[in-house]
Amino acid sequence: MLENIRVVLSATSHPGNIGAAARAMKTMGLTRLYLVNPKVFPAAEATARASGADDVLANAVVCSAIGEALSGCHLVIGASARSRTIPCPVINPAESAGKAFSESEQGEVAMLFGCERSGLSNAEIDRCQYLVQIPSNPEYGSLNLASAVQIICYEILVAHQQMGQSEAVPDYVPASADELERFYEHLEQALIELDFLDPANPRHLMRRLRRLYGRARPDDNEVNILRGMLSAAQQAVKGR
């Protein structure tokens, strides 16, 4: 369902890009815009570039942290053009749209875009289950933020038109981003207490574990089982 898909813009520096992104969304049937620490918003330039998508701007949710913008989401797909040290599943725009629309029938989905200059941070990528990369000229791959939003939203509309509304909603619903973050915090603390993770020299352990559980996509019951195991391990350490 398109109404369950939100577009999240993080640390947008130019208000005109926010307006242009709102226009791109509305033309493709998406209306839920979330903004994380925009440099300037609201702004006349954003309204001008929206070209009639004023309702999308008026209803935009402004957040102070990425966790707030992703709250309640069961699937987060980040747009990134850069290769990363820690592998993250990379899919193309059509694949990302198919996954987003399919899972939107079960719950909230976020399409996450980083700031214009540097894209998504590593911390933001840690929140994603997939990265979507838009093919471009290898000699000039500079794609405007609003253009990237337009391409992804177009693919989502195509998926909506091709797939339609499923007759049955799958029983399996992955844990939300909020629940996973609480699990990762618990996991990190337990690993420190078990002397498995050195907080002074963590390397990439937690990032790799995020990738592992991100691929597994546990549901709420499975997360509760994992947290129960962590709690038992912590109690055993304390009882030594």
Summary of the structure (lengths in Angstrom):
residues: 240
radius of gyration: 19.0
end to end distance: 51.7
largest distance: 66.0
contacts: 769
relative contact order: 0.15
helix: 48%
strand: 16%
